[in-house]
């Protein structure tokens, strides 16, 4: 292991507050091709039981530090080749712990275009600059006369003094410690100042909250920063970094520069000239550079927060409770083109389809109910998934009428988010799966499947099309995609997949598998029938031992030749179970699910050099509930049938809704009117909430109170502070199960208009 690698590992150990041995072991596994889900689940002894969050942090930070070290080596080599590397400079470079600090130190030695200061040095003006800086009692104009050189472009005293000024300016502007001091000051005191551009007020009305807006860069929330950046990008807002000037008109950053380089105005002959050098250093050399850099930092911080919000919402959505393997109707509502209804079996296979016209303009209400009843009876339908798009509530009433007229069907209806269904419908994947099926029917199939198993269906859709982000199109798309990919990978592997029913896109998310291998598994399954064991996976083309090791524990073979293949016990650990069977004298079917027996087992008795206590305990827990699903039990919201559009909402109503998106400023909730309402963070609970994710997550079913409605702008302000619940009892709804307890009613309800709430939210 190189010294660089040792230093990186030591730094990771300090930052993550774990042992150096844990870091070294984890890095070796990652470098060997092991995935984070595999390491977290099956290599606990090696890593000291680091969890997936710690492993992700280590993996991300490892990449940054390796890039930092590689850049450091390149910089040191460059300066050494210039024969300017001193021991002191080398120590500073080795001690630099951020890329910005490293680049600051490299700045004086970085190859660059010929500058005005370099031209002045080449013309021999260096001694003049040095003497005036060292001895301010000298008269600049008198000293400059000796350096006039018309051939070099310095034909008079003014030109000479300007050249000398550029020499000092560039020298000061390349002081790494000065740059660090200025950055720290600006980070603490700098203001983001947004102003509307002339003539853009009407065009950019959506940004009117930022037409005359100032906020410290140290505290501006992610959503407001991104809104301002978007306004600038759309040509509506100007954006600058500003600081208040002191009473004598001197910018505080000029004072910092003067103090750093030791320039004092004591009324000496050169003090005025030196003060101008300081002024120019800040205004000409540093202001624009640092403004761009610090606004870039604000943007980066805001993007990182927005990406994190998106990732958390996506995880909540993917890990939402599945309705399970039940025969389901997927109902994609529509008006002019009709409603598409499809029936899928318990595995999501398309069985039947029909187009209905229950709504205007054709209004075949009874005929639609008759056709749906026939489908339900023919296929034994248990669930109806209704897309939440156009005509959703009207379609919800249709299914309710179906259930009323045909109570013998014992149907359950659920309104499902159809975000991204159209993207899937037009995708290459959908075309391969349903080459002869109209795209509108494909969307209905997706709606049905995402009720049966949200995770299995949503992995087929580009995450950014699911609609749970915050300014998702304004952030770094590479970083966003990378984060979302890790979220999907973690979710899929946490749940595991049935290798005999999983789609290729779902299989491709399993640790160690690629899209090619996933396709190979599906092709093998199509040609040879069901897999009977995990070991049979080794027959799949290009699926070697290394890949099998990574993937096998997350691939389940239900009703196969070995019951353990349906569990999360890795095949490499089967000998532990075999030893347990041998000692107990029982067979595998007898001990699976026998909690009393398994909890009485002395786990340490089965520890050996390969399998430590954490793995043995994991095996015993898995045997209690093999293939257990970490997702919550399924439940559905019940919308008020009398509330179908924004016009039906009145302040004070109490409703049940589903959280569709959680942002830094609050949560959006679907209350069944085709437009999500906002619960601002200030009224998300009857206590102070710093992060909305502390209280709610995407998919939660919660009760809310309508605070204000702006039908013209399609904005709904909601509150989770449910004071005076009985006042609007007729407007409240109920559900057999709720995922969040009722809020206390003793807290006062925040008063304010919809505009007040949304302005505070920054939207």
C-alpha positions in Angstrom: 0.0 0.0 0.0 1.4 3.4 -1.0 1.9 6.3 1.4 -0.9 8.2 -0.4 -3.3 5.3 0.2 -2.3 5.1 3.8 -2.9 8.8 4.3 -6.3 8.6 2.6 -7.3 5.7 4.8 -6.2 7.5 7.9 -8.2 10.6 6.9 -11.3 8.5 6.2 -11.0 6.8 9.6 -10.8 10.2 11.3 -13.7 11.7 9.3 -16.0 8.8 9.7 -14.9 8.1 13.3 -14.2 4.4 12.6 -11.1 2.3 13.0 -8.3 2.3 10.4 -8.6 -1.4 10.0 -12.3 -1.0 9.0 -11.4 1.5 6.4 -8.6 -0.6 4.9 -10.7 -3.7 4.8 -13.6 -1.8 3.1 -11.4 -0.1 0.6 -9.9 -3.5 -0.4 -13.4 -4.9 -0.9 -14.5 -1.9 -3.0 -11.4 -2.1 -5.1 -11.9 -5.8 -5.6 -15.3 -5.1 -7.2 -17.6 -5.7 -4.3 -20.8 -3.7 -4.1 -22.0 -1.7 -1.1 -25.2 -3.8 -0.6 -23.1 -7.0 -0.7 -20.5 -5.6 1.7 -23.2 -4.3 4.1 -25.1 -7.5 4.2 -22.5 -10.3 3.9 -19.1 -8.9 5.0 -19.9 -7.6 8.4 -17.0 -9.4 10.0 -14.6 -7.9 7.5 -15.8 -4.3 7.9 -16.6 -4.4 11.6 -20.3 -4.2 10.8 -20.3 -0.9 8.9 -23.9 -0.2 7.7 -24.9 0.9 4.2 -25.0 4.6 5.0 -21.4 4.5 6.4 -20.3 2.5 3.4 -21.8 5.0 0.9 -20.1 7.9 2.7 -16.8 6.1 2.7 -17.1 5.2 -1.0 -18.0 8.8 -2.0 -15.3 10.3 0.2 -12.8 7.8 -1.1 -13.4 9.0 -4.6 -13.0 12.7 -3.7 -9.8 12.1 -1.7 -8.2 10.0 -4.5 -9.0 12.8 -7.0 -7.5 15.3 -4.5 -4.3 13.2 -4.1 -3.9 12.7 -7.8 -4.3 16.5 -8.4 -1.8 17.2 -5.6 0.8 14.9 -7.2 0.3 16.6 -10.6 0.7 20.0 -9.1 3.8 19.1 -7.2 5.4 17.6 -10.3 4.5 20.8 -12.3 6.1 23.1 -9.7 9.1 20.8 -9.4 9.6 21.0 -13.2 9.6 24.8 -12.9 12.3 24.4 -10.2 10.3 26.4 -7.8 9.3 23.8 -5.3 10.6 24.7 -1.9 10.3 22.4 1.2 7.9 24.9 2.8 5.6 25.0 -0.3 5.7 21.3 -0.5 4.5 21.0 3.1 1.7 23.4 2.4 0.6 21.4 -0.6 0.7 18.1 1.3 -1.4 19.7 4.1 -4.1 21.1 1.7 -7.3 19.2 2.6 -9.6 20.7 -0.1 -9.4 21.1 -3.9 -9.9 24.9 -3.6 -7.0 25.2 -1.1 -4.8 23.2 -3.4 -5.6 25.3 -6.4 -5.0 28.5 -4.4 -1.5 27.3 -3.6 -0.9 26.4 -7.2 -2.2 29.7 -8.6 1.2 31.6 -8.6 2.8 28.7 -10.5 0.0 27.7 -12.8 0.8 28.2 -16.5 -1.3 31.1 -17.7 -1.6 33.6 -20.5 0.8 36.6 -20.3 -0.7 39.1 -17.9 -0.1 42.8 -17.6 1.9 42.2 -14.5 4.2 39.7 -16.3 4.7 42.2 -19.1 5.7 44.8 -16.6 8.1 42.4 -15.0 9.6 41.7 -18.4 10.0 45.4 -18.9 12.1 45.6 -15.7 9.5 47.3 -13.5 9.8 44.8 -10.7 12.4 46.8 -8.7 10.1 49.9 -8.8 7.1 47.9 -7.4 9.3 46.3 -4.7 10.8 49.7 -3.6 7.5 51.5 -3.3 6.0 48.6 -1.4 9.0 48.4 0.9 9.4 52.1 1.5 6.2 54.2 1.2 8.1 57.4 1.9 9.4 57.3 -1.7 7.6 59.6 -4.2 6.1 57.3 -6.8 6.3 59.8 -9.7 9.9 60.6 -9.0 10.9 56.9 -8.8 9.0 56.0 -11.9 10.9 58.4 -14.1 13.9 56.1 -14.1 11.9 53.2 -15.5 10.3 54.9 -18.6 10.8 52.6 -21.6 8.9 53.6 -24.6 10.0 50.6 -26.7 8.5 48.3 -24.0 5.2 50.3 -24.0 5.9 52.4 -20.9 6.4 55.8 -22.4 5.5 58.0 -19.4 5.3 58.0 -15.6 1.6 57.1 -15.6 2.1 54.0 -17.7 5.1 52.9 -15.6 3.2 53.3 -12.3 0.3 51.3 -13.7 2.6 48.5 -14.7 4.1 48.5 -11.2 0.6 48.4 -9.8 -0.3 45.3 -11.8 2.9 43.6 -10.5 1.8 44.0 -6.9 -1.9 43.3 -7.7 -1.1 40.0 -9.2 1.3 39.1 -6.4 -1.3 39.9 -3.7 -4.1 38.1 -5.6 -2.1 34.9 -5.7 -1.6 34.7 -1.9 -3.4 31.5 -0.8 -3.8 32.6 2.8 -5.4 35.9 1.7 -7.8 34.1 -0.6 -8.8 31.8 2.3 -9.4 34.8 4.7 -11.5 36.6 2.1 -13.5 33.5 1.4 -14.3 33.0 5.0 -15.3 36.6 5.5 -17.6 36.5 2.4 -19.1 33.2 3.5 -20.1 34.8 6.8 -21.2 38.2 5.7 -21.9 38.0 1.9 -25.4 38.6 0.6 -27.0 37.1 -2.4 -28.7 40.1 -4.0 -31.4 39.4 -6.7 -33.1 42.2 -8.7 -35.6 42.1 -11.5 -34.1 43.1 -14.9 -35.7 46.1 -16.7 -38.8 45.1 -18.6 -38.9 41.5 -17.2 -41.4 42.0 -14.4 -44.4 40.8 -16.3 -42.6 38.0 -18.1 -41.0 36.7 -15.0 -44.0 37.1 -12.6 -43.4 33.7 -11.1 -40.1 35.1 -9.6 -41.7 38.2 -8.2 -40.7 37.2 -4.6 -37.1 37.8 -5.7 -37.5 41.0 -7.6 -35.8 42.9 -4.7 -34.3 40.2 -2.5 -31.3 40.0 -0.3 -30.2 37.0 1.9 -27.0 35.9 3.4 -25.3 33.2 1.5 -24.5 31.3 4.7 -28.1 30.8 5.5 -30.1 30.8 2.3 -32.2 27.6 2.0 -31.7 25.3 -1.0 -35.0 25.9 -2.6 -34.7 29.7 -2.5 -31.2 29.7 -3.9 -32.2 27.4 -6.8 -35.2 29.6 -7.5 -33.0 32.6 -7.8 -30.5 30.8 -10.0 -33.3 29.7 -12.2 -34.6 33.3 -12.5 -31.1 34.4 -13.5 -30.8 31.6 -16.1 -34.2 32.5 -17.6 -33.1 36.1 -18.0 -35.5 37.6 -15.4 -33.2 38.3 -12.4 -29.7 39.7 -11.9 -27.6 38.1 -9.2 -24.7 39.6 -7.4 -22.7 39.0 -4.2 -22.6 42.1 -2.1 -21.2 43.4 1.2 -22.1 46.7 3.0 -19.4 49.3 2.7 -17.9 51.0 5.8 -18.7 54.6 6.6 -15.5 55.9 5.0 -16.5 54.3 1.7 -13.8 51.5 1.9 -15.0 48.0 1.1 -14.4 45.7 4.1 -12.6 43.3 1.7 -10.1 46.1 0.8 -9.4 46.4 4.5 -8.7 42.7 4.7 -6.3 42.9 1.7 -4.5 46.0 3.2 -4.1 44.4 6.6 -2.9 41.1 5.1 -0.1 42.6 3.0 0.8 45.2 5.6 -0.2 48.4 3.8 -1.1 51.3 6.1 -2.2 54.8 5.1 0.0 57.1 7.2 0.1 60.0 4.9 3.4 59.1 3.3 4.3 59.9 -0.3 3.4 56.4 -1.7 0.5 55.6 0.6 -2.2 56.9 -1.7 -0.7 54.9 -4.6 -0.5 51.8 -2.5 -4.1 52.2 -1.3 -5.1 52.3 -5.0 -3.1 49.0 -5.5 -5.2 47.5 -2.7 -8.4 48.9 -4.2 -7.6 47.5 -7.6 -6.5 44.2 -6.1 -10.0 43.7 -4.7 -12.1 45.2 -7.4 -10.2 44.1 -10.5 -8.5 40.9 -9.5 -10.5 39.3 -6.8 -14.1 40.5 -6.7 -15.4 38.8 -9.8 -13.3 35.6 -9.2 -14.5 35.2 -5.6 -18.1 36.2 -6.4 -18.2 33.5 -9.1 -16.6 31.0 -6.9 -18.8 31.6 -3.8 -22.0 31.8 -5.7 -20.9 28.5 -7.2 -20.5 27.2 -3.7 -24.0 28.3 -2.8 -25.3 26.6 -5.9 -23.4 23.4 -5.2 -24.6 23.3 -1.6 -28.2 24.0 -2.8 -27.9 21.3 -5.4 -26.5 18.8 -3.0 -29.5 19.4 -0.6 -32.0 19.2 -3.5 -30.4 15.9 -4.6 -30.6 14.6 -1.1 -34.3 15.5 -0.9 -34.9 13.8 -4.2 -33.1 10.7 -3.1 -35.0 10.5 0.2 -38.3 10.9 -1.5 -37.4 8.3 -4.1 -36.4 5.9 -1.5 -39.7 6.4 0.4 -41.6 5.9 -2.9 -39.7 2.8 -3.9 -40.1 1.3 -0.4 -43.9 2.0 -0.3 -46.1 -0.9 0.8 -47.0 -3.3 -2.0 -50.5 -4.4 -2.4 -49.1 -7.8 -3.2 -49.7 -10.5 -5.9 -53.4 -9.9 -6.6 -55.3 -9.8 -9.8 -55.7 -6.1 -10.5 -57.4 -3.8 -12.9 -55.3 -0.8 -14.0 -57.6 2.1 -14.9 -56.1 5.0 -16.8 -58.8 7.7 -16.8 -59.5 9.9 -19.8 -62.3 12.0 -21.3 -62.4 12.5 -25.1 -60.2 9.4 -25.8 -61.9 7.3 -23.2 -60.6 5.3 -20.2 -58.2 2.4 -20.7 -58.8 -0.6 -18.4 -56.5 -3.6 -18.3 -56.5 -6.7 -16.2 -53.1 -8.1 -15.0 -52.7 -11.3 -13.1 -50.9 -11.7 -9.8 -47.5 -11.6 -11.5 -48.4 -8.5 -13.6 -49.0 -10.4 -16.8 -51.6 -8.7 -19.1 -54.8 -10.8 -19.3 -57.4 -8.5 -20.8 -58.1 -4.9 -21.9 -60.9 -2.6 -22.9 -61.6 1.1 -23.7 -64.5 2.7 -21.9 -66.3 6.0 -22.3 -68.1 6.7 -19.0 -67.4 10.5 -19.0 -68.3 13.4 -21.2 -68.7 13.7 -24.1 -70.1 10.2 -24.6 -71.2 9.5 -21.0 -71.8 5.7 -21.3 -71.9 5.3 -17.5 -74.0 2.2 -17.2 -72.3 0.4 -20.1 -68.9 1.1 -18.5 -70.0 -0.4 -15.2 -71.4 -3.4 -17.0 -68.1 -4.0 -18.9 -66.0 -3.6 -15.8 -68.2 -6.0 -13.8 -67.8 -8.6 -16.6 -64.0 -8.2 -16.5 -63.9 -8.6 -12.7 -66.1 -11.7 -12.8 -64.1 -13.3 -15.7 -60.7 -12.9 -14.1 -61.5 -12.8 -10.4 -60.2 -9.2 -9.9 -59.4 -8.1 -6.4 -58.0 -4.6 -6.8 -58.6 -1.6 -9.0 -55.8 0.9 -9.4 -57.0 4.3 -10.7 -54.5 6.7 -12.2 -54.6 10.1 -10.6 -54.6 12.2 -13.8 -57.4 13.8 -15.8 -60.8 12.5 -14.8 -59.4 10.6 -11.9 -62.0 11.6 -9.4 -64.8 11.0 -11.9 -63.4 7.6 -12.5 -63.1 7.0 -8.8 -66.9 7.6 -8.6 -67.4 5.2 -11.4 -65.5 2.4 -9.6 -67.4 3.3 -6.4 -70.7 2.8 -8.2 -69.4 -0.5 -9.6 -68.6 -1.7 -6.1 -72.0 -0.5 -4.8 -73.9 -2.3 -7.6 -71.8 -5.4 -7.5 -70.9 -5.9 -3.8 -70.3 -9.6 -4.4 -67.1 -8.7 -6.2 -65.4 -7.6 -3.0 -63.2 -5.1 -4.7 -60.8 -2.6 -3.2 -60.1 0.6 -5.2 -57.0 2.8 -4.8 -56.0 6.0 -6.5 -52.4 5.6 -7.7 -49.9 8.2 -8.8 -49.4 7.8 -12.6 -46.3 10.0 -12.6 -43.9 8.5 -15.2 -46.4 6.0 -16.6 -46.4 7.8 -20.0 -42.6 7.7 -20.0 -42.7 3.9 -19.5 -45.4 3.5 -22.1 -43.2 5.1 -24.8 -39.9 3.4 -23.7 -38.0 0.8 -25.5 -38.6 -1.6 -22.6 -42.4 -1.3 -22.9 -42.1 -1.7 -26.7 -40.2 -4.9 -26.2 -42.6 -6.2 -23.6 -45.8 -5.2 -25.5 -44.8 -4.7 -29.1 -48.4 -4.8 -30.4 -50.1 -2.9 -27.5 -51.1 0.7 -27.8 -49.1 3.0 -25.6 -52.3 4.1 -23.7 -52.9 0.5 -22.6 -49.2 0.2 -21.6 -49.7 3.1 -19.2 -52.7 1.3 -17.6 -50.6 -1.8 -17.1 -47.9 0.2 -15.4 -50.6 1.8 -13.1 -51.8 -1.7 -12.1 -48.3 -3.1 -11.5 -47.1 -0.2 -9.4 -50.0 -0.9 -7.0 -49.0 -4.6 -6.8 -45.3 -3.8 -6.3 -44.2 -0.2 -6.5 -40.5 -1.1 -6.4 -40.6 -3.7 -9.2 -42.5 -1.3 -11.5 -40.9 2.0 -10.8 -37.4 0.8 -11.5 -38.4 0.6 -15.1 -38.9 4.4 -15.2 -36.3 7.1 -15.4 -36.2 8.3 -11.7 -36.3 12.0 -12.8 -39.7 11.3 -14.5 -41.3 10.1 -11.2 -41.8 13.7 -10.0 -40.6 13.6 -6.4 -37.7 16.1 -6.8 -37.1 19.7 -5.9 -35.7 21.8 -8.8 -34.5 18.5 -10.2 -33.8 20.0 -13.7 -31.6 22.7 -12.2 -29.1 20.5 -10.4 -26.0 18.7 -11.7 -27.5 15.9 -13.7 -24.5 13.6 -13.3 -24.5 13.8 -9.5 -28.3 13.5 -9.4 -28.3 10.3 -11.6 -25.5 8.8 -9.6 -27.3 9.4 -6.3 -30.6 8.1 -7.6 -28.9 5.0 -9.0 -27.4 4.2 -5.5 -30.9 4.7 -3.9 -32.5 2.3 -6.4 -29.7 -0.2 -5.9 -30.0 -0.1 -2.1 -33.8 -0.4 -2.2 -33.9 -3.4 -4.6 -31.2 -5.3 -2.7 -32.9 -4.5 0.7 -36.0 -6.2 -0.6 -34.5 -8.9 -2.8 -36.2 -10.2 -6.0 -37.8 -13.5 -7.1 -35.5 -14.6 -9.9 -38.4 -16.5 -11.6 -40.7 -13.5 -11.9 -38.5 -10.4 -11.9 -38.2 -8.2 -15.0 -34.8 -7.5 -16.5 -34.7 -3.9 -15.3 -35.3 -5.1 -11.7 -32.7 -7.8 -12.0 -30.2 -5.3 -13.3 -30.3 -3.5 -10.0 -29.1 -6.5 -8.1 -25.6 -6.3 -6.7 -23.1 -7.5 -9.2 -25.5 -7.8 -12.1 -25.4 -5.7 -15.3 -28.2 -5.1 -17.9 -26.6 -7.8 -20.1 -26.5 -10.4 -17.3 -30.1 -9.5 -16.4 -31.2 -10.0 -20.0 -29.3 -13.3 -20.0 -31.1 -14.5 -16.8 -34.5 -13.7 -18.4 -33.5 -15.4 -21.7 -32.3 -18.5 -19.8 -35.6 -18.6 -17.8 -37.6 -18.3 -21.0 -35.7 -21.1 -22.7 -35.4 -23.5 -19.8 -38.3 -22.7 -17.5 -38.2 -21.8 -13.8 -34.9 -21.8 -11.9 -35.1 -24.7 -9.4 -32.1 -23.5 -7.3 -29.7 -20.6 -6.9 -26.9 -22.9 -8.0 -28.6 -23.2 -11.4 -27.9 -19.5 -11.9 -24.3 -20.5 -12.7 -25.5 -21.9 -15.9 -26.5 -18.5 -17.2 -24.1 -17.3 -19.9 -21.4 -14.9 -18.5 -22.6 -15.3 -14.9 -19.3 -16.4 -13.2 -18.3 -17.2 -9.7 -17.5 -13.6 -8.8 -20.9 -12.3 -10.0 -22.7 -15.2 -8.3 -21.0 -14.3 -5.0 -22.2 -10.7 -5.3 -25.7 -11.4 -6.4 -26.9 -14.8 -5.1 -28.0 -13.6 -1.6 -30.4 -11.0 -3.1 -31.9 -13.4 -5.7 -34.7 -15.6 -4.3 -35.9 -19.0 -5.7 -39.4 -19.5 -4.3 -40.7 -23.1 -4.1 -37.3 -24.4 -5.3 -35.4 -27.5 -4.4 -33.8 -25.9 -1.4 -35.9 -23.8 1.0 -32.9 -21.7 1.9 -32.8 -20.4 -1.7 -36.0 -18.4 -0.9 -34.2 -16.6 1.9 -31.6 -13.9 2.3 -29.1 -16.5 3.6 -26.2 -16.5 1.2 -25.3 -19.8 -0.4 -21.7 -19.5 1.0 -23.3 -19.6 4.5 -25.4 -22.7 4.0 -22.8 -24.8 5.9 -23.7 -22.9 9.0 -27.4 -23.9 8.6 -26.3 -27.5 7.8 -24.3 -27.6 11.1 -27.4 -26.3 13.0 -29.5 -29.1 11.4 -26.9 -31.7 12.2 -26.7 -30.7 15.9 -30.5 -30.2 16.4 -31.4 -33.4 14.5 -34.1 -31.5 12.6 -34.6 -30.8 8.9 -34.7 -27.4 7.3 -38.5 -27.3 6.9 -38.9 -27.9 10.7 -36.7 -25.0 11.8 -37.8 -22.4 9.3 -40.3 -20.1 11.0 -39.8 -21.8 14.5 -39.0 -18.6 16.4 -39.0 -20.3 19.8 -36.3 -22.8 18.7 -34.2 -20.3 16.8 -34.2 -17.7 19.5 -32.9 -20.4 21.9 -30.0 -21.3 19.7 -26.5 -20.4 21.1 -25.2 -18.4 18.1 -21.6 -18.5 19.3 -21.6 -22.3 18.9 -21.7 -21.8 15.1 -19.0 -19.1 14.9 -15.9 -20.2 12.9 -13.0 -18.4 11.2 -15.1 -17.5 8.2 -18.5 -16.7 9.8 -18.5 -14.5 12.8 -21.2 -13.7 15.3 -22.9 -10.9 13.2 -23.4 -13.3 10.3 -24.7 -16.2 12.4 -27.2 -13.8 14.1 -28.3 -12.6 10.7 -28.8 -16.2 9.6 -30.9 -17.1 12.6 -33.1 -14.0 12.2 -33.6 -14.8 8.5 -34.6 -18.3 9.3 -37.4 -17.0 11.6 -38.9 -15.0 8.7 -37.3 -16.1 5.5 -37.5 -13.6 2.6 -39.2 -11.1 4.9 -40.1 -7.8 3.2 -38.8 -4.7 5.0 -41.6 -2.6 3.5 -44.6 -1.6 5.6 -48.0 -3.2 5.4 -50.3 -2.0 2.6 -53.0 0.6 3.3 -55.0 3.0 1.2 -56.3 6.5 1.7 -60.0 7.3 1.5 -60.8 10.5 -0.3 -64.0 12.4 0.4 -66.4 11.6 -2.4 -67.8 15.2 -2.2 -64.4 16.7 -2.9 -63.3 16.3 -6.5 -61.9 19.6 -7.6 -60.3 22.7 -6.2 -63.6 24.6 -6.3 -64.9 22.1 -3.7 -62.3 23.0 -1.1 -63.1 25.5 1.6 -60.9 26.8 4.4 -61.4 24.8 7.6 -62.1 21.5 5.9 -60.4 18.4 7.4 -59.3 15.9 4.8 -57.2 12.7 4.4 -54.5 12.8 1.8 -51.3 11.1 0.6 -47.9 12.8 0.8 -46.6 12.9 -2.8 -43.4 14.9 -2.4 -41.3 16.2 0.5 -39.1 19.3 0.0 -36.9 21.4 2.2 -39.8 23.8 2.8 -42.7 21.4 3.4 -44.7 18.5 2.0 -47.1 18.3 -1.0 -50.2 16.3 -0.3 -52.8 14.8 -2.8 -56.3 15.3 -1.3 -58.0 14.1 -4.5 -58.6 17.3 -6.5 -56.0 16.8 -9.3 -53.7 19.5 -7.7 -51.4 18.8 -4.7 -51.6 21.1 -1.7 -48.7 22.4 0.3 -48.2 21.9 4.0 -45.5 24.4 4.8 -42.8 23.3 7.2 -44.1 25.9 9.8 -47.5 24.0 10.1 -46.3 20.5 9.5 -46.6 19.6 13.2 -47.6 21.2 16.5 -43.9 21.7 17.3 -40.9 23.2 15.6 -39.7 21.1 12.6 -36.2 21.6 11.2 -36.5 19.0 8.5 -39.9 17.9 7.0 -38.5 14.4 6.7 -38.6 14.2 10.5 -42.4 14.2 10.3 -43.5 12.8 7.0 -42.3 10.8 4.0 -43.6 10.3 0.5 -46.5 7.8 0.5 -47.6 8.6 4.1 -51.4 8.9 4.6 -52.1 12.0 6.8 -54.9 14.3 7.9 -54.7 17.9 6.9 -56.7 21.1 7.3 -57.4 23.4 4.4 -56.0 26.8 5.2 -56.4 28.8 1.9 -57.3 28.1 -1.7 -56.3 30.1 -4.8 -58.2 28.4 -7.5 -57.0 30.7 -10.3 -53.3 29.9 -9.6 -54.1 26.3 -8.6 -52.5 26.7 -5.2 -53.7 25.0 -2.0 -52.4 25.8 1.5 -52.8 23.0 4.0 -51.9 22.5 7.6 -51.3 19.5 9.8 -52.4 21.5 12.9 -55.9 20.2 13.2 -57.4 22.6 15.8 -61.2 22.5 16.1 -61.5 19.2 14.2 -65.2 18.9 14.9 -66.0 22.2 13.3 -65.9 20.6 9.8 -66.8 17.0 10.7 -68.8 16.6 7.6 -65.7 17.3 5.5 -63.5 14.8 7.3 -62.7 11.3 6.1 -61.5 8.2 7.7 -59.5 5.1 7.0 -59.2 1.8 8.8 -55.5 2.3 9.2 -53.4 5.4 9.2 -49.7 5.6 8.9 -49.4 8.8 11.0 -51.0 9.6 14.4 -53.5 12.5 14.6 -51.8 15.7 15.4 -52.5 17.3 18.8 -55.2 19.9 18.7 -54.0 22.2 21.4 -51.5 24.1 19.3 -52.7 27.3 17.6 -53.3 27.3 13.9 -50.9 29.6 12.0 -53.0 32.4 10.4 -52.0 33.7 7.0 -53.0 33.9 3.4 -52.0 31.4 0.8 -49.6 33.9 -0.6 -47.9 34.3 2.8 -47.3 30.6 3.1 -46.1 30.1 -0.4 -43.9 33.2 -0.2 -42.3 31.8 2.9 -41.9 28.5 1.1 -40.1 30.3 -1.8 -42.4 29.0 -4.5 
